[in-house]
Amino acid sequence: MKIAAIQMQSGLDPEANLAALEPMLTEAAAAGARYVLTPEVTMIFPENREQLASVAAPFEGHPQLARVGELAKQHGIFVHIGSLAVPLPDGRFANRSVLFGPDGRQVATYDKIHLFDADIAGLNAYRESATYAGGERAVTADLGEFTLGMSICYDMRFPKLYNALANAGASLMAVPAAFTVPTGQAHWHVLLRARAIETGSYVIAAAQGGQHANGRATYGHSIIIDPWGRVIAELAHDAPGVLVAEISADHVADVRQRIPALANARNFAMPEPLQP
């Protein structure tokens, strides 16, 4: 089965972002990809919460998603929109991933579970939870030969999620992302390879890349990794592009047999520390 990751440089105009995406979807389909993943914040990469609120469309009847469904049907492929912001009743947003089937219908949705809230010495506090509400459920979807495990960006730092997805049958982990340049240089490859190795799964990570209209710079380097942890395809830059690789369900089975970490895992107790 061939799969593809689309690397983008999304801006502040949803229609312009969709226009940039369409020819790359066509390129991926022409290369034989049956499943195509786009990055986090595909439809709009906002400057701030106020700017996002001014353009984010309701999920029901979303104009850009409707067009993506048409494109999935036109090409007869799975199209996975890495994420877009969906308005919620409390004024915040869900960072939602949407998978379309070859018939153009929505197959699955996933709301990003883990949110980046941090107090960093010398910098302002960062509160993703002020803008987004975290999801509460892990999601898998049937792609035929493979079961897809859905995640988004910061999720990749939480192995427990991928372990749960693998134990639920996932053999291909999707990680749409918008990694900053410093964290990308330091952690992108090692975290994604670790998630592949520990679950015996393929990992596909579609990234935002380059300098964006909101002033941010993202790392790019969209990548596909096999269950042994080998990088089998990578865009070694931060420019828009299409990455295609062939994956094998037999290879997943072989790796999981050779290193049966999922089967060998055990529950354990954590006792209270001894008092001096």
N, C-alpha and C positions, 0 to 999 in steps of 0.2 A: 504494500500500500504506500502510495506517495502522499506526503504531507508538505505543507508550505507555511512559512512564517512571513508575514508582511511587515516590513519596517517603515515607519512613517515619521513625519515631522509635523504633527497636527498643530493647527493654530486655533484662532478664536472664532472662525466661521464654519459652522457645521456643514453647510453646502459645499464650501471649498474643500473641506476635508473629505467629504464623500466623493467629490469629483477627482481628488487625488487617488482615492482608494480604488475606484472602478477599474482603471486600466491595469492596476497591479493584480486585482482579482482575476481579470481576463488572462493575464500572463501566467498566473499560478495554475489556472484551469488548463491552459494550453500546454503547460509542462506536465500535465497528467495528475496533478494533486487532487485527491478526493476529499481532503480536509484542509481548510485554510484558516489560520489564526491571525488576527490583527492585534495591535498593542492595546495597553491600557489607555484610557481617555482618547479613544479613536475619534470620536465625533466632535469633541471640543476639549482643548487643553486650557483651562481658565486661568486668568490672572488672579482672581480672588473670588470669594463667595458671592459678592454682589454681582460681579460680571457673569458668573455661572448662572445665578438665579434669573438674569435677564434673558438668557437664551435657551436654557434647558427645557426641553419639551416633555410633556407627560408621556408616560410609557405606552399607554393605550393610544393607538393611532399615531405613534411617533413617525414623523415623515421620513427621516433618514433610515430608520429600521425597516419601514415598509419597502423602501427601495432595495435594501440589502436582501430582504426575502425574495424579491423579484430576481435579483442577480444570482442567488443560490439556485433558484429554480431554473433560470436560463442556462447556467453552466452545469446543473445536475450534480452539485457538490455540497458538502457541509461547509458552511461559512460561520466562523466563530468570531463575533465582535468582542474583542478583549475586554473592553468596558466602555460604559458611558454613564453619565450622571443622570439619575432619575429622581425627580422631586418627590419628597415625602410630606405627609401632613404636618409634621412638626417643624417644617421650614428647612430641614436638612435634606440630604440626598443619599440615595443608595448608589454605591459604585458597582454597577451591575454588568455582568458578562452575559451575552446572549448567543445561543447556538441555534442556527437554522439548518434544517435538513435539506436534502436534494430536491424535495418537493416545495421548498420555499416557506415551510411552516416552522414556527419556533419549536425546537425540541427540548431545550432546557434553559434555565436562567440560574445565575449564581451571584449572590451579593457578597462582596469582599468582606471577610470575617475580621481580619486583623487590621487595626488602625494605628498609625504612627503618632503617638503622643509622647513628647520627650522634652525634658528640660536640659539644655546643653550649655555647659559652662561658657560664658562669654557671648552667648547668642540668645535671641529671644526664644521663649517656649514655643514649641510647635504642637498644635492641637488639631490633628486630622479629624478627631471626633467632634470638633465644633462645626464642621461642614458636613461630615458624612456620618451615617449610622452604620454600625457594623452588622454584617449578616450573622445568622445563627445556625445555618445548616450547611453541611458539606454536600456536594452534588457530583454525581457521575452521570454519564450519558453513553448510550450504545452507538458505536460507529460501525458496527458489523464485526470486522476482525478484531477490533480493539474496543475497550471500554475507556472512555475519557474521564480523567479526573480534573475538575475545574478549580482554579485558584487565580489570584491576582497579586502581582508585584510583592508587597511586603509580606504576604502569606509565606513566601519562600523561606523566611527565617524561622518557620515553625514546623519542625519535622513531624510533629504529632498529626497534623492535618494530612500530610502525604501518606503516612502510615495508615491512617484511617481509610483514605481513598484506595490505597493498594489492597487493603484487607476487604474492601467492598468490591474488589474486582478490577480496579483501574490498572491499566498497563501503559497508558499514555497520559502524561501530566502536562496540562497547559498552564503556562505562566506568562500571560500578557503583562507588560511592565512599562514603567516610565522612570527608570533608575537615573539618579543624578550621576554626574561624571565621577566625583571622588569615590562614592560608594560602589559604582560600577567597576572602576579600576581595582578596587580592593577586594570586592566580594562576589561580583556577578558570576564568574566562572566556577569558583569553588563551591558556592552555595548550590548552584544548579546541578553540578556534577554530584554533589553529595546527595541531593534528593533523588537523582537517578540511581545511584549506587545502592542506597539503603533500602529502596523499594523494588529494585530490579525492574525499573520501568524506563521507557523513553520519556524524555523531557523536551518539550518544544516551548521556547520563550521568544515571543515577538515583542520587539522593543520600539519605543520612541527614540529618535536619535537626532542630534544636532541642536542648533539654536532656534528657540521657539519665539513666537510673537509675544508671549507672556513674560519674556526675559529670562526664562530658564534654559539651561543646557542639559540635554540628556545623553546617555552613554551609547545607545545603539547596541551593536554587536548581537543582533538576533542570532539564536543558536539552536541547534538540535543535537541532543546527546543520547547515546544508546544506553541500554540497561547495565552495561559494564562500566559506564562512566566515560566512555570515549566521545569526544566531540566529532560528529560525523558531518556537520555542516555549520558554517558560521559566516556572517557578514562582518568582516574585520574592519568596520568603519561605522560612522554615525549618519550616513546619508540614507535616504529612502531606497528601498530595494525589496526584492523577492528572493527568499531562500527556500529551496526544495530539496527534500531527501526521501529516500525509500526506507521504510521500516518493516520489520518482520515479526509477526506474532510468535513464530518458532524461536526466534532469538530471545524473546522475553522468557519463554518456557525453559529454554536451555540455561539461561543465566540463573533463573530462580531455582532450578534443580541443582546447579553447581554450588550456589551459595544460598541455602534456604533460610535466609534471615527472617522472612515473614513467618514461616512455619515454626522456626525455632524460638520465636519470641515468647517470653513468659511474663506473667504478672508477678509483682514482688511488693513486699512491704517496705516502708521507710520508717524505721523506729525513731523515737525521740532520742536526741543526743544524750549521752550519759552526763550527769552533773558531776563536777569535780568534788 
